[in-house]
């Protein structure tokens, strides 16, 4: 099983279950590749939070952004 790096675990600490359910699969994908970090975007519309692996972000780093 893939282990999330400490930085990702710390990022998820204290977040809501729905947020974790949205973001965790992308953190797992990043942890599996160990090549790139994750960008978490917030869209004030109905889609809410989205996350994706971002090649411009170093592995182990999460960047929050607003769409």
ROKOL-439962 format. One record per residue (C-alpha): z, y, x; residue in one letter. Coordinates in pm, 1 decimal, always signed. Example, Ala and Ser with C-alpha at 12.3 -4.5 7.8 and 13.67 -1.06 7.14 Angstrom:
+----------+----------+----------+------+
|        w |        v |        u | code |
+----------+----------+----------+------+
|   +780.0 |   -450.0 |  +1230.0 |    a |
|   +714.0 |   -106.0 |  +1367.0 |    s |
+----------+----------+----------+------+
END
This chain:
+----------+----------+----------+------+
|        w |        v |        u | code |
+----------+----------+----------+------+
|     +0.0 |     +0.0 |     +0.0 |    x |
|    -81.9 |   +350.9 |   +117.0 |    x |
|   +219.9 |   +562.6 |   +211.0 |    x |
|   +201.6 |   +934.2 |   +144.4 |    x |
|   +286.4 |  +1150.3 |   +444.9 |    x |
|   +617.7 |  +1335.1 |   +427.8 |    x |
|   +439.2 |  +1667.1 |   +368.1 |    x |
|   +275.8 |  +1528.5 |    +51.4 |    x |
|   +601.8 |  +1376.5 |    -70.5 |    x |
|   +776.0 |  +1710.3 |    -17.2 |    x |
|   +496.7 |  +1890.2 |   -203.1 |    x |
|   +546.6 |  +1665.4 |   -507.9 |    x |
|   +925.4 |  +1700.9 |   -507.4 |    x |
|  +1047.2 |  +1881.9 |   -816.6 |    x |
|   +705.1 |  +1893.9 |   -984.3 |    x |
|   +654.0 |  +1779.7 |  -1343.9 |    x |
|   +542.4 |  +1425.6 |  -1420.2 |    x |
|   +211.6 |  +1546.9 |  -1564.7 |    x |
|   +140.5 |  +1752.5 |  -1252.0 |    x |
|   +222.4 |  +1455.2 |  -1028.4 |    x |
|     -2.1 |  +1228.3 |  -1236.6 |    x |
|   -287.8 |  +1475.2 |  -1188.4 |    x |
|   -245.3 |  +1539.3 |   -816.0 |    x |
|   -108.7 |  +1212.0 |   -674.0 |    x |
|   -438.4 |  +1013.7 |   -687.5 |    x |
|   -605.9 |  +1278.9 |   -472.2 |    x |
|   -313.1 |  +1282.2 |   -229.2 |    x |
|   -348.2 |   +902.3 |   -208.6 |    x |
|   -721.1 |   +937.3 |   -136.8 |    x |
|   -647.1 |  +1186.7 |   +140.2 |    x |
|   -376.3 |   +957.4 |   +283.4 |    x |
|   -618.7 |   +663.8 |   +284.3 |    x |
|   -883.6 |   +860.9 |   +476.3 |    x |
|   -638.9 |  +1051.5 |   +701.3 |    x |
|   -917.5 |  +1301.5 |   +769.0 |    x |
|   -876.8 |  +1597.0 |   +532.7 |    x |
|   -615.3 |  +1780.5 |   +330.6 |    x |
|   -600.4 |  +1862.4 |    -38.7 |    x |
|   -673.9 |  +2175.5 |   -238.8 |    x |
|   -491.7 |  +2207.7 |   -572.5 |    x |
|   -648.1 |  +2462.7 |   -805.7 |    x |
|   -507.0 |  +2609.6 |  -1122.0 |    x |
|   -746.2 |  +2707.6 |  -1396.4 |    x |
|   -570.6 |  +2910.9 |  -1666.8 |    x |
|   -798.6 |  +2751.1 |  -1927.5 |    x |
|   -752.6 |  +2413.0 |  -2095.3 |    x |
|   -819.2 |  +2209.7 |  -1779.3 |    x |
|   -503.4 |  +2328.0 |  -1601.4 |    x |
|   -455.9 |  +2183.4 |  -1253.8 |    x |
|   -726.2 |  +2009.9 |  -1055.7 |    x |
|   -714.8 |  +1865.2 |   -706.6 |    x |
|   -972.0 |  +1754.6 |   -453.8 |    x |
|   -994.1 |  +1651.3 |    -91.0 |    x |
|  -1113.6 |  +1953.1 |   +107.8 |    x |
|  -1285.6 |  +1907.5 |   +444.2 |    x |
|  -1176.4 |  +2254.8 |   +556.3 |    x |
|   -805.7 |  +2166.4 |   +525.9 |    x |
|   -631.3 |  +1955.9 |   +793.5 |    x |
|   -489.0 |  +1619.1 |   +688.8 |    x |
|   -132.5 |  +1640.4 |   +560.8 |    x |
|   -175.6 |  +1992.9 |   +426.6 |    x |
|   -187.4 |  +2098.7 |    +61.4 |    x |
|   -328.0 |  +2439.6 |    -30.4 |    x |
|   -281.7 |  +2588.0 |   -377.9 |    x |
|   -552.3 |  +2807.8 |   -520.2 |    x |
|   -644.5 |  +2978.1 |   -847.9 |    x |
|   -990.3 |  +2927.1 |   -996.2 |    x |
+----------+----------+----------+------+
END
